[in-house]
Amino acid sequence: MQILSNLAEQYPSSQSLIIQADAVENSQLIAAFAKGKEVFGHIDAVFNNACIASIIDMQSLSFEEASEVFESRSASNVTMRSKSSGK
């Protein structure tokens, strides 16, 4: 992605770490936090921009589709908060 390439060029690896992960896969988020702590010793901030972004009629979705939208918008944020606080 061009945006990530631009960020990587703007901020050296000594100041930032860009990791691609599926935000609803807890194991990938745990691995991302572990990598951040490995590289920097601690984590000051996390930017999570994950979600399924679209304008949709939630009533027209199947239960599975609605669950996926909900998880992408909420579950990853709970994990991000708990892992960033060291829990």
C-alpha positions as CSV (number, residue, x, y, z in Angstrom):
1,M,0.0,0.0,0.0
2,Q,1.3,3.4,-0.9
3,I,0.2,5.0,2.3
4,L,2.2,2.6,4.4
5,S,5.2,3.0,2.2
6,N,4.9,6.8,2.7
7,L,4.7,6.4,6.5
8,A,7.7,4.0,6.4
9,E,9.7,6.6,4.5
10,Q,8.7,9.5,6.8
11,Y,9.3,7.7,10.1
12,P,12.5,5.6,10.5
13,S,12.2,2.1,11.9
14,S,13.7,3.3,15.1
15,Q,10.5,5.4,15.7
16,S,7.7,3.3,14.2
17,L,6.7,-0.3,13.4
18,I,4.0,-1.1,10.8
19,I,2.4,-4.5,11.2
20,Q,-0.3,-6.0,9.1
21,A,-2.7,-8.1,11.1
22,D,-6.3,-9.3,11.0
23,A,-7.9,-7.2,13.8
24,V,-10.4,-9.9,14.7
25,E,-7.7,-12.6,15.1
26,N,-6.6,-12.3,18.7
27,S,-3.4,-14.3,18.1
28,Q,-2.3,-11.9,15.4
29,L,-2.9,-8.9,17.7
30,I,-1.0,-10.6,20.5
31,A,1.9,-11.3,18.1
32,A,1.9,-7.7,16.9
33,F,2.1,-6.4,20.5
34,A,4.9,-8.9,21.3
35,K,6.8,-7.6,18.2
36,G,6.4,-4.0,19.3
37,K,7.7,-4.8,22.7
38,E,10.6,-6.8,21.2
39,V,11.6,-3.9,19.0
40,F,11.1,-1.0,21.3
41,G,10.9,-2.4,24.8
42,H,7.5,-0.8,25.4
43,I,4.6,0.5,23.5
44,D,3.5,4.2,23.8
45,A,0.6,4.2,21.3
46,V,-1.3,2.0,18.9
47,F,-3.2,3.2,15.9
48,N,-5.8,0.7,14.9
49,N,-7.6,1.6,11.7
50,A,-9.4,-1.7,11.2
51,C,-13.0,-2.0,10.4
52,I,-15.4,-3.0,7.6
53,A,-16.2,0.4,6.2
54,S,-19.4,0.6,4.2
55,I,-22.8,2.1,4.3
56,I,-25.1,-0.9,4.7
57,D,-28.5,-1.8,5.9
58,M,-27.8,-4.0,8.9
59,Q,-31.2,-5.6,8.7
60,S,-30.4,-7.0,5.2
61,L,-27.4,-8.9,6.5
62,S,-27.3,-12.5,7.6
63,F,-26.3,-13.1,11.2
64,E,-22.8,-14.2,10.1
65,E,-22.3,-11.0,8.0
66,A,-23.6,-8.8,10.8
67,S,-21.3,-10.5,13.3
68,E,-18.3,-9.9,11.1
69,V,-19.1,-6.2,10.8
70,F,-19.6,-6.0,14.6
71,E,-16.3,-7.9,15.4
72,S,-14.3,-5.7,13.0
73,R,-15.5,-2.6,14.8
74,S,-15.4,-3.6,18.4
75,A,-13.6,-6.8,19.3
76,S,-10.2,-5.7,18.0
77,N,-10.5,-2.5,20.0
78,V,-11.0,-4.4,23.3
79,T,-8.0,-6.5,22.6
80,M,-5.9,-3.5,21.6
81,R,-6.8,-1.8,24.9
82,S,-6.1,-4.8,27.1
83,K,-2.8,-5.6,25.4
84,S,-1.6,-2.0,25.4
85,S,-2.2,-1.8,29.2
86,G,-0.1,-5.0,29.7
87,K,-3.0,-7.2,30.7
